[in-house]
Amino acid sequence: MSDIAGTPWKGPEGDPVHTRLITLAKDWAEAVLSNDATRIDGFIVSASGVSAKEQFLSLVESGELTHSALTSVSRPRIRVYGVPRFSRGG
């Protein structure tokens, strides 16, 4: 196993969708570990969760909430339904 930010895992050989999803998960983990609210904001797509998006980003920006490690507990399990569409907006 590896920490998610440093994961070397790849999708099945020749499957760009699996590889792209694993890359996005790695990028998300690196954004969270950077404690940079602007980088993290690019990954948050809804206001639902433990706290509202604005509150979460405010806590990160102020330094009240920091992240020092993210550890995966298993290899990623990915199932793709339909046609995948990837987008990262700000």
mmCIF file as gemmi writes it, N, C-alpha and C atoms, coordinates in Angstrom:
data_model
loop_
_atom_site.group_PDB
_atom_site.id
_atom_site.type_symbol
_atom_site.label_atom_id
_atom_site.label_alt_id
_atom_site.label_comp_id
_atom_site.label_asym_id
_atom_site.label_entity_id
_atom_site.label_seq_id
_atom_site.pdbx_PDB_ins_code
_atom_site.Cartn_x
_atom_site.Cartn_y
_atom_site.Cartn_z
_atom_site.occupancy
_atom_site.B_iso_or_equiv
_atom_site.pdbx_formal_charge
_atom_site.auth_seq_id
_atom_site.auth_asym_id
_atom_site.pdbx_PDB_model_num
ATOM 1 N N . MET Axp A 1 ? 0.833 -1.191 0 1 0 ? 1 A 1
ATOM 2 C CA . MET Axp A 1 ? 0 0 0 1 0 ? 1 A 1
ATOM 3 C C . MET Axp A 1 ? 0.873 1.248 0 1 0 ? 1 A 1
ATOM 4 N N . SER Axp A 2 ? 0.262 2.36 -0.346 1 0 ? 2 A 1
ATOM 5 C CA . SER Axp A 2 ? 0.985 3.621 -0.412 1 0 ? 2 A 1
ATOM 6 C C . SER Axp A 2 ? 0.052 4.724 0.045 1 0 ? 2 A 1
ATOM 7 N N . ASP Axp A 3 ? 0.649 5.858 0.462 1 0 ? 3 A 1
ATOM 8 C CA . ASP Axp A 3 ? -0.227 6.984 0.769 1 0 ? 3 A 1
ATOM 9 C C . ASP Axp A 3 ? -0.849 7.449 -0.537 1 0 ? 3 A 1
ATOM 10 N N . ILE Axp A 4 ? -2.057 7.966 -0.478 1 0 ? 4 A 1
ATOM 11 C CA . ILE Axp A 4 ? -2.794 8.277 -1.702 1 0 ? 4 A 1
ATOM 12 C C . ILE Axp A 4 ? -2.102 9.345 -2.537 1 0 ? 4 A 1
ATOM 13 N N . ALA Axp A 5 ? -1.451 10.312 -1.91 1 0 ? 5 A 1
ATOM 14 C CA . ALA Axp A 5 ? -0.795 11.362 -2.676 1 0 ? 5 A 1
ATOM 15 C C . ALA Axp A 5 ? 0.382 10.811 -3.471 1 0 ? 5 A 1
ATOM 16 N N . GLY Axp A 6 ? 1.01 9.756 -2.994 1 0 ? 6 A 1
ATOM 17 C CA . GLY Axp A 6 ? 2.157 9.194 -3.68 1 0 ? 6 A 1
ATOM 18 C C . GLY Axp A 6 ? 1.851 7.882 -4.37 1 0 ? 6 A 1
ATOM 19 N N . THR Axp A 7 ? 0.589 7.588 -4.585 1 0 ? 7 A 1
ATOM 20 C CA . THR Axp A 7 ? 0.203 6.297 -5.123 1 0 ? 7 A 1
ATOM 21 C C . THR Axp A 7 ? 0.754 6.051 -6.525 1 0 ? 7 A 1
ATOM 22 N N . PRO Axp A 8 ? 1.364 4.905 -6.736 1 0 ? 8 A 1
ATOM 23 C CA . PRO Axp A 8 ? 1.843 4.568 -8.068 1 0 ? 8 A 1
ATOM 24 C C . PRO Axp A 8 ? 0.817 3.753 -8.845 1 0 ? 8 A 1
ATOM 25 N N . TRP Axp A 9 ? -0.351 3.523 -8.272 1 0 ? 9 A 1
ATOM 26 C CA . TRP Axp A 9 ? -1.337 2.646 -8.886 1 0 ? 9 A 1
ATOM 27 C C . TRP Axp A 9 ? -1.809 3.186 -10.224 1 0 ? 9 A 1
ATOM 28 N N . LYS Axp A 10 ? -2.032 2.288 -11.138 1 0 ? 10 A 1
ATOM 29 C CA . LYS Axp A 10 ? -2.551 2.639 -12.454 1 0 ? 10 A 1
ATOM 30 C C . LYS Axp A 10 ? -3.764 1.765 -12.718 1 0 ? 10 A 1
ATOM 31 N N . GLY Axp A 11 ? -4.591 2.222 -13.644 1 0 ? 11 A 1
ATOM 32 C CA . GLY Axp A 11 ? -5.746 1.44 -14.027 1 0 ? 11 A 1
ATOM 33 C C . GLY Axp A 11 ? -5.319 0.256 -14.87 1 0 ? 11 A 1
ATOM 34 N N . PRO Axp A 12 ? -6.284 -0.568 -15.261 1 0 ? 12 A 1
ATOM 35 C CA . PRO Axp A 12 ? -5.95 -1.696 -16.13 1 0 ? 12 A 1
ATOM 36 C C . PRO Axp A 12 ? -5.217 -1.185 -17.37 1 0 ? 12 A 1
ATOM 37 N N . GLU Axp A 13 ? -4.27 -1.957 -17.815 1 0 ? 13 A 1
ATOM 38 C CA . GLU Axp A 13 ? -3.448 -1.568 -18.959 1 0 ? 13 A 1
ATOM 39 C C . GLU Axp A 13 ? -4.317 -1.097 -20.126 1 0 ? 13 A 1
ATOM 40 N N . GLY Axp A 14 ? -4.052 0.086 -20.592 1 0 ? 14 A 1
ATOM 41 C CA . GLY Axp A 14 ? -4.773 0.626 -21.737 1 0 ? 14 A 1
ATOM 42 C C . GLY Axp A 14 ? -6.124 1.24 -21.419 1 0 ? 14 A 1
ATOM 43 N N . ASP Axp A 15 ? -6.488 1.365 -20.143 1 0 ? 15 A 1
ATOM 44 C CA . ASP Axp A 15 ? -7.782 1.942 -19.794 1 0 ? 15 A 1
ATOM 45 C C . ASP Axp A 15 ? -7.587 3.372 -19.316 1 0 ? 15 A 1
ATOM 46 N N . PRO Axp A 16 ? -7.758 4.347 -20.217 1 0 ? 16 A 1
ATOM 47 C CA . PRO Axp A 16 ? -7.511 5.742 -19.845 1 0 ? 16 A 1
ATOM 48 C C . PRO Axp A 16 ? -8.491 6.285 -18.807 1 0 ? 16 A 1
ATOM 49 N N . VAL Axp A 17 ? -9.693 5.736 -18.718 1 0 ? 17 A 1
ATOM 50 C CA . VAL Axp A 17 ? -10.671 6.212 -17.736 1 0 ? 17 A 1
ATOM 51 C C . VAL Axp A 17 ? -10.193 5.875 -16.32 1 0 ? 17 A 1
ATOM 52 N N . HIS Axp A 18 ? -9.794 4.641 -16.087 1 0 ? 18 A 1
ATOM 53 C CA . HIS Axp A 18 ? -9.297 4.251 -14.769 1 0 ? 18 A 1
ATOM 54 C C . HIS Axp A 18 ? -8.064 5.066 -14.406 1 0 ? 18 A 1
ATOM 55 N N . THR Axp A 19 ? -7.16 5.201 -15.353 1 0 ? 19 A 1
ATOM 56 C CA . THR Axp A 19 ? -5.934 5.957 -15.092 1 0 ? 19 A 1
ATOM 57 C C . THR Axp A 19 ? -6.26 7.404 -14.77 1 0 ? 19 A 1
ATOM 58 N N . ARG Axp A 20 ? -7.206 8.01 -15.487 1 0 ? 20 A 1
ATOM 59 C CA . ARG Axp A 20 ? -7.588 9.411 -15.239 1 0 ? 20 A 1
ATOM 60 C C . ARG Axp A 20 ? -8.226 9.565 -13.862 1 0 ? 20 A 1
ATOM 61 N N . LEU Axp A 21 ? -9.091 8.641 -13.472 1 0 ? 21 A 1
ATOM 62 C CA . LEU Axp A 21 ? -9.732 8.726 -12.157 1 0 ? 21 A 1
ATOM 63 C C . LEU Axp A 21 ? -8.711 8.591 -11.032 1 0 ? 21 A 1
ATOM 64 N N . ILE Axp A 22 ? -7.751 7.698 -11.179 1 0 ? 22 A 1
ATOM 65 C CA . ILE Axp A 22 ? -6.72 7.546 -10.164 1 0 ? 22 A 1
ATOM 66 C C . ILE Axp A 22 ? -5.854 8.803 -10.106 1 0 ? 22 A 1
ATOM 67 N N . THR Axp A 23 ? -5.566 9.395 -11.257 1 0 ? 23 A 1
ATOM 68 C CA . THR Axp A 23 ? -4.8 10.647 -11.296 1 0 ? 23 A 1
ATOM 69 C C . THR Axp A 23 ? -5.564 11.758 -10.588 1 0 ? 23 A 1
ATOM 70 N N . LEU Axp A 24 ? -6.87 11.855 -10.806 1 0 ? 24 A 1
ATOM 71 C CA . LEU Axp A 24 ? -7.687 12.873 -10.128 1 0 ? 24 A 1
ATOM 72 C C . LEU Axp A 24 ? -7.68 12.661 -8.61 1 0 ? 24 A 1
ATOM 73 N N . ALA Axp A 25 ? -7.758 11.418 -8.164 1 0 ? 25 A 1
ATOM 74 C CA . ALA Axp A 25 ? -7.716 11.131 -6.723 1 0 ? 25 A 1
ATOM 75 C C . ALA Axp A 25 ? -6.369 11.559 -6.142 1 0 ? 25 A 1
ATOM 76 N N . LYS Axp A 26 ? -5.296 11.288 -6.859 1 0 ? 26 A 1
ATOM 77 C CA . LYS Axp A 26 ? -3.968 11.698 -6.408 1 0 ? 26 A 1
ATOM 78 C C . LYS Axp A 26 ? -3.866 13.221 -6.361 1 0 ? 26 A 1
ATOM 79 N N . ASP Axp A 27 ? -4.364 13.887 -7.395 1 0 ? 27 A 1
ATOM 80 C CA . ASP Axp A 27 ? -4.33 15.356 -7.431 1 0 ? 27 A 1
ATOM 81 C C . ASP Axp A 27 ? -5.142 15.956 -6.291 1 0 ? 27 A 1
ATOM 82 N N . TRP Axp A 28 ? -6.294 15.35 -5.981 1 0 ? 28 A 1
ATOM 83 C CA . TRP Axp A 28 ? -7.133 15.821 -4.865 1 0 ? 28 A 1
ATOM 84 C C . TRP Axp A 28 ? -6.371 15.693 -3.548 1 0 ? 28 A 1
ATOM 85 N N . ALA Axp A 29 ? -5.741 14.527 -3.348 1 0 ? 29 A 1
ATOM 86 C CA . ALA Axp A 29 ? -4.996 14.308 -2.104 1 0 ? 29 A 1
ATOM 87 C C . ALA Axp A 29 ? -3.858 15.311 -1.971 1 0 ? 29 A 1
ATOM 88 N N . GLU Axp A 30 ? -3.154 15.575 -3.06 1 0 ? 30 A 1
ATOM 89 C CA . GLU Axp A 30 ? -2.059 16.54 -3.021 1 0 ? 30 A 1
ATOM 90 C C . GLU Axp A 30 ? -2.584 17.947 -2.722 1 0 ? 30 A 1
ATOM 91 N N . ALA Axp A 31 ? -3.757 18.283 -3.262 1 0 ? 31 A 1
ATOM 92 C CA . ALA Axp A 31 ? -4.354 19.59 -2.986 1 0 ? 31 A 1
ATOM 93 C C . ALA Axp A 31 ? -4.703 19.719 -1.504 1 0 ? 31 A 1
ATOM 94 N N . VAL Axp A 32 ? -5.308 18.681 -0.935 1 0 ? 32 A 1
ATOM 95 C CA . VAL Axp A 32 ? -5.669 18.708 0.485 1 0 ? 32 A 1
ATOM 96 C C . VAL Axp A 32 ? -4.413 18.798 1.35 1 0 ? 32 A 1
ATOM 97 N N . LEU Axp A 33 ? -3.394 18.013 1.021 1 0 ? 33 A 1
ATOM 98 C CA . LEU Axp A 33 ? -2.158 18.028 1.809 1 0 ? 33 A 1
ATOM 99 C C . LEU Axp A 33 ? -1.405 19.353 1.692 1 0 ? 33 A 1
ATOM 100 N N . SER Axp A 34 ? -1.664 20.107 0.618 1 0 ? 34 A 1
ATOM 101 C CA . SER Axp A 34 ? -1.002 21.404 0.458 1 0 ? 34 A 1
ATOM 102 C C . SER Axp A 34 ? -1.592 22.445 1.406 1 0 ? 34 A 1
ATOM 103 N N . ASN Axp A 35 ? -2.785 22.148 1.961 1 0 ? 35 A 1
ATOM 104 C CA . ASN Axp A 35 ? -3.508 23.095 2.819 1 0 ? 35 A 1
ATOM 105 C C . ASN Axp A 35 ? -3.722 24.422 2.109 1 0 ? 35 A 1
ATOM 106 N N . ASP Axp A 36 ? -3.944 24.355 0.813 1 0 ? 36 A 1
ATOM 107 C CA . ASP Axp A 36 ? -4.161 25.536 -0.035 1 0 ? 36 A 1
ATOM 108 C C . ASP Axp A 36 ? -5.637 25.549 -0.448 1 0 ? 36 A 1
ATOM 109 N N . ALA Axp A 37 ? -6.39 26.471 0.119 1 0 ? 37 A 1
ATOM 110 C CA . ALA Axp A 37 ? -7.836 26.524 -0.121 1 0 ? 37 A 1
ATOM 111 C C . ALA Axp A 37 ? -8.169 26.675 -1.606 1 0 ? 37 A 1
ATOM 112 N N . THR Axp A 38 ? -7.364 27.41 -2.345 1 0 ? 38 A 1
ATOM 113 C CA . THR Axp A 38 ? -7.635 27.609 -3.772 1 0 ? 38 A 1
ATOM 114 C C . THR Axp A 38 ? -7.49 26.299 -4.534 1 0 ? 38 A 1
ATOM 115 N N . ARG Axp A 39 ? -6.449 25.535 -4.239 1 0 ? 39 A 1
ATOM 116 C CA . ARG Axp A 39 ? -6.277 24.234 -4.904 1 0 ? 39 A 1
ATOM 117 C C . ARG Axp A 39 ? -7.393 23.272 -4.533 1 0 ? 39 A 1
ATOM 118 N N . ILE Axp A 40 ? -7.772 23.253 -3.259 1 0 ? 40 A 1
ATOM 119 C CA . ILE Axp A 40 ? -8.824 22.348 -2.797 1 0 ? 40 A 1
ATOM 120 C C . ILE Axp A 40 ? -10.157 22.716 -3.439 1 0 ? 40 A 1
ATOM 121 N N . ASP Axp A 41 ? -10.427 24.009 -3.586 1 0 ? 41 A 1
ATOM 122 C CA . ASP Axp A 41 ? -11.694 24.487 -4.134 1 0 ? 41 A 1
ATOM 123 C C . ASP Axp A 41 ? -11.973 23.917 -5.515 1 0 ? 41 A 1
ATOM 124 N N . GLY Axp A 42 ? -10.935 23.661 -6.296 1 0 ? 42 A 1
ATOM 125 C CA . GLY Axp A 42 ? -11.118 23.111 -7.632 1 0 ? 42 A 1
ATOM 126 C C . GLY Axp A 42 ? -11.691 21.711 -7.643 1 0 ? 42 A 1
ATOM 127 N N . PHE Axp A 43 ? -11.681 21.04 -6.486 1 0 ? 43 A 1
ATOM 128 C CA . PHE Axp A 43 ? -12.174 19.67 -6.402 1 0 ? 43 A 1
ATOM 129 C C . PHE Axp A 43 ? -13.532 19.559 -5.74 1 0 ? 43 A 1
ATOM 130 N N . ILE Axp A 44 ? -13.981 20.584 -5.03 1 0 ? 44 A 1
ATOM 131 C CA . ILE Axp A 44 ? -15.248 20.514 -4.309 1 0 ? 44 A 1
ATOM 132 C C . ILE Axp A 44 ? -16.383 20.842 -5.273 1 0 ? 44 A 1
ATOM 133 N N . VAL Axp A 45 ? -17.309 19.904 -5.431 1 0 ? 45 A 1
ATOM 134 C CA . VAL Axp A 45 ? -18.378 20.084 -6.406 1 0 ? 45 A 1
ATOM 135 C C . VAL Axp A 45 ? -19.751 20.306 -5.784 1 0 ? 45 A 1
ATOM 136 N N . SER Axp A 46 ? -19.856 20.198 -4.465 1 0 ? 46 A 1
ATOM 137 C CA . SER Axp A 46 ? -21.149 20.44 -3.841 1 0 ? 46 A 1
ATOM 138 C C . SER Axp A 46 ? -20.957 21.045 -2.459 1 0 ? 46 A 1
ATOM 139 N N . ALA Axp A 47 ? -22.024 21.549 -1.913 1 0 ? 47 A 1
ATOM 140 C CA . ALA Axp A 47 ? -21.976 22.165 -0.586 1 0 ? 47 A 1
ATOM 141 C C . ALA Axp A 47 ? -22.268 21.145 0.504 1 0 ? 47 A 1
ATOM 142 N N . SER Axp A 48 ? -22.615 19.918 0.141 1 0 ? 48 A 1
ATOM 143 C CA . SER Axp A 48 ? -22.942 18.926 1.16 1 0 ? 48 A 1
ATOM 144 C C . SER Axp A 48 ? -21.674 18.304 1.721 1 0 ? 48 A 1
ATOM 145 N N . GLY Axp A 49 ? -21.781 17.781 2.909 1 0 ? 49 A 1
ATOM 146 C CA . GLY Axp A 49 ? -20.632 17.165 3.566 1 0 ? 49 A 1
ATOM 147 C C . GLY Axp A 49 ? -20.668 17.487 5.041 1 0 ? 49 A 1
ATOM 148 N N . VAL Axp A 50 ? -19.533 17.345 5.695 1 0 ? 50 A 1
ATOM 149 C CA . VAL Axp A 50 ? -19.456 17.609 7.124 1 0 ? 50 A 1
ATOM 150 C C . VAL Axp A 50 ? -19.735 19.072 7.415 1 0 ? 50 A 1
ATOM 151 N N . SER Axp A 51 ? -19.272 19.953 6.536 1 0 ? 51 A 1
ATOM 152 C CA . SER Axp A 51 ? -19.547 21.385 6.664 1 0 ? 51 A 1
ATOM 153 C C . SER Axp A 51 ? -19.757 21.957 5.273 1 0 ? 51 A 1
ATOM 154 N N . ALA Axp A 52 ? -20.287 23.154 5.214 1 0 ? 52 A 1
ATOM 155 C CA . ALA Axp A 52 ? -20.491 23.805 3.924 1 0 ? 52 A 1
ATOM 156 C C . ALA Axp A 52 ? -19.138 24.094 3.276 1 0 ? 52 A 1
ATOM 157 N N . LYS Axp A 53 ? -19.115 24.122 1.96 1 0 ? 53 A 1
ATOM 158 C CA . LYS Axp A 53 ? -17.889 24.38 1.205 1 0 ? 53 A 1
ATOM 159 C C . LYS Axp A 53 ? -17.174 25.636 1.696 1 0 ? 53 A 1
ATOM 160 N N . GLU Axp A 54 ? -17.905 26.714 1.846 1 0 ? 54 A 1
ATOM 161 C CA . GLU Axp A 54 ? -17.306 27.988 2.243 1 0 ? 54 A 1
ATOM 162 C C . GLU Axp A 54 ? -16.669 27.893 3.626 1 0 ? 54 A 1
ATOM 163 N N . GLN Axp A 55 ? -17.357 27.216 4.555 1 0 ? 55 A 1
ATOM 164 C CA . GLN Axp A 55 ? -16.823 27.073 5.91 1 0 ? 55 A 1
ATOM 165 C C . GLN Axp A 55 ? -15.553 26.225 5.895 1 0 ? 55 A 1
ATOM 166 N N . PHE Axp A 56 ? -15.568 25.133 5.172 1 0 ? 56 A 1
ATOM 167 C CA . PHE Axp A 56 ? -14.404 24.257 5.081 1 0 ? 56 A 1
ATOM 168 C C . PHE Axp A 56 ? -13.208 25.009 4.504 1 0 ? 56 A 1
ATOM 169 N N . LEU Axp A 57 ? -13.409 25.69 3.384 1 0 ? 57 A 1
ATOM 170 C CA . LEU Axp A 57 ? -12.314 26.423 2.753 1 0 ? 57 A 1
ATOM 171 C C . LEU Axp A 57 ? -11.811 27.562 3.639 1 0 ? 57 A 1
ATOM 172 N N . SER Axp A 58 ? -12.712 28.211 4.37 1 0 ? 58 A 1
ATOM 173 C CA . SER Axp A 58 ? -12.321 29.281 5.289 1 0 ? 58 A 1
ATOM 174 C C . SER Axp A 58 ? -11.424 28.738 6.406 1 0 ? 58 A 1
ATOM 175 N N . LEU Axp A 59 ? -11.775 27.574 6.935 1 0 ? 59 A 1
ATOM 176 C CA . LEU Axp A 59 ? -10.96 26.963 7.988 1 0 ? 59 A 1
ATOM 177 C C . LEU Axp A 59 ? -9.568 26.591 7.474 1 0 ? 59 A 1
ATOM 178 N N . VAL Axp A 60 ? -9.503 26.084 6.254 1 0 ? 60 A 1
ATOM 179 C CA . VAL Axp A 60 ? -8.205 25.746 5.661 1 0 ? 60 A 1
ATOM 180 C C . VAL Axp A 60 ? -7.396 27.017 5.426 1 0 ? 60 A 1
ATOM 181 N N . GLU Axp A 61 ? -8.046 28.027 4.852 1 0 ? 61 A 1
ATOM 182 C CA . GLU Axp A 61 ? -7.364 29.28 4.532 1 0 ? 61 A 1
ATOM 183 C C . GLU Axp A 61 ? -6.813 29.972 5.789 1 0 ? 61 A 1
ATOM 184 N N . SER Axp A 62 ? -7.56 29.898 6.883 1 0 ? 62 A 1
ATOM 185 C CA . SER Axp A 62 ? -7.13 30.551 8.118 1 0 ? 62 A 1
ATOM 186 C C . SER Axp A 62 ? -6.048 29.759 8.857 1 0 ? 62 A 1
ATOM 187 N N . GLY Axp A 63 ? -5.878 28.502 8.477 1 0 ? 63 A 1
ATOM 188 C CA . GLY Axp A 63 ? -4.911 27.658 9.168 1 0 ? 63 A 1
ATOM 189 C C . GLY Axp A 63 ? -5.498 26.918 10.353 1 0 ? 63 A 1
ATOM 190 N N . GLU Axp A 64 ? -6.8 27.127 10.633 1 0 ? 64 A 1
ATOM 191 C CA . GLU Axp A 64 ? -7.45 26.416 11.742 1 0 ? 64 A 1
ATOM 192 C C . GLU Axp A 64 ? -7.601 24.926 11.443 1 0 ? 64 A 1
ATOM 193 N N . LEU Axp A 65 ? -7.671 24.59 10.158 1 0 ? 65 A 1
ATOM 194 C CA . LEU Axp A 65 ? -7.778 23.196 9.734 1 0 ? 65 A 1
ATOM 195 C C . LEU Axp A 65 ? -6.614 22.909 8.795 1 0 ? 65 A 1
ATOM 196 N N . THR Axp A 66 ? -5.799 21.945 9.176 1 0 ? 66 A 1
ATOM 197 C CA . THR Axp A 66 ? -4.676 21.554 8.321 1 0 ? 66 A 1
ATOM 198 C C . THR Axp A 66 ? -4.684 20.043 8.141 1 0 ? 66 A 1
ATOM 199 N N . HIS Axp A 67 ? -4.011 19.619 7.108 1 0 ? 67 A 1
ATOM 200 C CA . HIS Axp A 67 ? -3.893 18.192 6.808 1 0 ? 67 A 1
ATOM 201 C C . HIS Axp A 67 ? -2.415 17.876 6.67 1 0 ? 67 A 1
ATOM 202 N N . SER Axp A 68 ? -1.971 16.812 7.318 1 0 ? 68 A 1
ATOM 203 C CA . SER Axp A 68 ? -0.558 16.446 7.238 1 0 ? 68 A 1
ATOM 204 C C . SER Axp A 68 ? -0.344 15.074 6.609 1 0 ? 68 A 1
ATOM 205 N N . ALA Axp A 69 ? -1.415 14.289 6.487 1 0 ? 69 A 1
ATOM 206 C CA . ALA Axp A 69 ? -1.269 12.964 5.889 1 0 ? 69 A 1
ATOM 207 C C . ALA Axp A 69 ? -2.622 12.466 5.398 1 0 ? 69 A 1
ATOM 208 N N . LEU Axp A 70 ? -2.603 11.748 4.308 1 0 ? 70 A 1
ATOM 209 C CA . LEU Axp A 70 ? -3.768 11.013 3.808 1 0 ? 70 A 1
ATOM 210 C C . LEU Axp A 70 ? -3.245 9.629 3.459 1 0 ? 70 A 1
ATOM 211 N N . THR Axp A 71 ? -3.835 8.619 4.021 1 0 ? 71 A 1
ATOM 212 C CA . THR Axp A 71 ? -3.371 7.262 3.779 1 0 ? 71 A 1
ATOM 213 C C . THR Axp A 71 ? -4.516 6.431 3.225 1 0 ? 71 A 1
ATOM 214 N N . SER Axp A 72 ? -4.268 5.782 2.116 1 0 ? 72 A 1
ATOM 215 C CA . SER Axp A 72 ? -5.291 4.905 1.549 1 0 ? 72 A 1
ATOM 216 C C . SER Axp A 72 ? -5.277 3.598 2.327 1 0 ? 72 A 1
ATOM 217 N N . VAL Axp A 73 ? -6.426 2.978 2.409 1 0 ? 73 A 1
ATOM 218 C CA . VAL Axp A 73 ? -6.524 1.722 3.145 1 0 ? 73 A 1
ATOM 219 C C . VAL Axp A 73 ? -6.6 0.523 2.205 1 0 ? 73 A 1
ATOM 220 N N . SER Axp A 74 ? -6.791 0.781 0.932 1 0 ? 74 A 1
ATOM 221 C CA . SER Axp A 74 ? -6.826 -0.292 -0.054 1 0 ? 74 A 1
ATOM 222 C C . SER Axp A 74 ? -6.586 0.297 -1.435 1 0 ? 74 A 1
ATOM 223 N N . ARG Axp A 75 ? -6.378 -0.565 -2.389 1 0 ? 75 A 1
ATOM 224 C CA . ARG Axp A 75 ? -6.229 -0.107 -3.77 1 0 ? 75 A 1
ATOM 225 C C . ARG Axp A 75 ? -7.566 0.492 -4.226 1 0 ? 75 A 1
ATOM 226 N N . PRO Axp A 76 ? -7.521 1.492 -5.092 1 0 ? 76 A 1
ATOM 227 C CA . PRO Axp A 76 ? -8.771 2.08 -5.59 1 0 ? 76 A 1
ATOM 228 C C . PRO Axp A 76 ? -9.62 1.031 -6.312 1 0 ? 76 A 1
ATOM 229 N N . ARG Axp A 77 ? -10.917 1.099 -6.081 1 0 ? 77 A 1
ATOM 230 C CA . ARG Axp A 77 ? -11.875 0.241 -6.782 1 0 ? 77 A 1
ATOM 231 C C . ARG Axp A 77 ? -12.751 1.154 -7.619 1 0 ? 77 A 1
ATOM 232 N N . ILE Axp A 78 ? -12.705 0.98 -8.905 1 0 ? 78 A 1
ATOM 233 C CA . ILE Axp A 78 ? -13.392 1.897 -9.816 1 0 ? 78 A 1
ATOM 234 C C . ILE Axp A 78 ? -14.341 1.12 -10.706 1 0 ? 78 A 1
ATOM 235 N N . ARG Axp A 79 ? -15.562 1.626 -10.812 1 0 ? 79 A 1
ATOM 236 C CA . ARG Axp A 79 ? -16.547 1.116 -11.761 1 0 ? 79 A 1
ATOM 237 C C . ARG Axp A 79 ? -17.066 2.306 -12.536 1 0 ? 79 A 1
ATOM 238 N N . VAL Axp A 80 ? -17.076 2.187 -13.825 1 0 ? 80 A 1
ATOM 239 C CA . VAL Axp A 80 ? -17.529 3.279 -14.682 1 0 ? 80 A 1
ATOM 240 C C . VAL Axp A 80 ? -18.876 2.888 -15.281 1 0 ? 80 A 1
ATOM 241 N N . TYR Axp A 81 ? -19.857 3.761 -15.104 1 0 ? 81 A 1
ATOM 242 C CA . TYR Axp A 81 ? -21.188 3.548 -15.654 1 0 ? 81 A 1
ATOM 243 C C . TYR Axp A 81 ? -21.458 4.643 -16.67 1 0 ? 81 A 1
ATOM 244 N N . GLY Axp A 82 ? -21.804 4.267 -17.868 1 0 ? 82 A 1
ATOM 245 C CA . GLY Axp A 82 ? -22.088 5.274 -18.892 1 0 ? 82 A 1
ATOM 246 C C . GLY Axp A 82 ? -20.818 5.872 -19.45 1 0 ? 82 A 1
ATOM 247 N N . VAL Axp A 83 ? -20.949 7.069 -20.008 1 0 ? 83 A 1
ATOM 248 C CA . VAL Axp A 83 ? -19.84 7.756 -20.638 1 0 ? 83 A 1
ATOM 249 C C . VAL Axp A 83 ? -19.214 8.718 -19.615 1 0 ? 83 A 1
ATOM 250 N N . PRO Axp A 84 ? -17.947 8.52 -19.27 1 0 ? 84 A 1
ATOM 251 C CA . PRO Axp A 84 ? -17.316 9.406 -18.286 1 0 ? 84 A 1
ATOM 252 C C . PRO Axp A 84 ? -17.059 10.788 -18.853 1 0 ? 84 A 1
ATOM 253 N N . ARG Axp A 85 ? -17.236 11.796 -18.02 1 0 ? 85 A 1
ATOM 254 C CA . ARG Axp A 85 ? -16.936 13.176 -18.376 1 0 ? 85 A 1
ATOM 255 C C . ARG Axp A 85 ? -16.117 13.758 -17.235 1 0 ? 85 A 1
ATOM 256 N N . PHE Axp A 86 ? -14.955 14.28 -17.572 1 0 ? 86 A 1
ATOM 257 C CA . PHE Axp A 86 ? -14.065 14.826 -16.555 1 0 ? 86 A 1
ATOM 258 C C . PHE Axp A 86 ? -14.036 16.332 -16.669 1 0 ? 86 A 1
ATOM 259 N N . SER Axp A 87 ? -14.154 16.998 -15.542 1 0 ? 87 A 1
ATOM 260 C CA . SER Axp A 87 ? -14.095 18.446 -15.517 1 0 ? 87 A 1
ATOM 261 C C . SER Axp A 87 ? -13.599 18.89 -14.164 1 0 ? 87 A 1
ATOM 262 N N . ARG Axp A 88 ? -12.7 19.847 -14.161 1 0 ? 88 A 1
ATOM 263 C CA . ARG Axp A 88 ? -12.24 20.448 -12.909 1 0 ? 88 A 1
ATOM 264 C C . ARG Axp A 88 ? -12.383 21.94 -13.062 1 0 ? 88 A 1
ATOM 265 N N . GLY Axp A 89 ? -13.371 22.501 -12.408 1 0 ? 89 A 1
ATOM 266 C CA . GLY Axp A 89 ? -13.594 23.934 -12.477 1 0 ? 89 A 1
ATOM 267 C C . GLY Axp A 89 ? -13.184 24.598 -11.183 1 0 ? 89 A 1
ATOM 268 N N . GLY Axp A 90 ? -13.192 25.894 -11.186 1 0 ? 90 A 1
ATOM 269 C CA . GLY Axp A 90 ? -12.804 26.619 -9.977 1 0 ? 90 A 1
ATOM 270 C C . GLY Axp A 90 ? -13.971 27.234 -9.288 1 0 ? 90 A 1
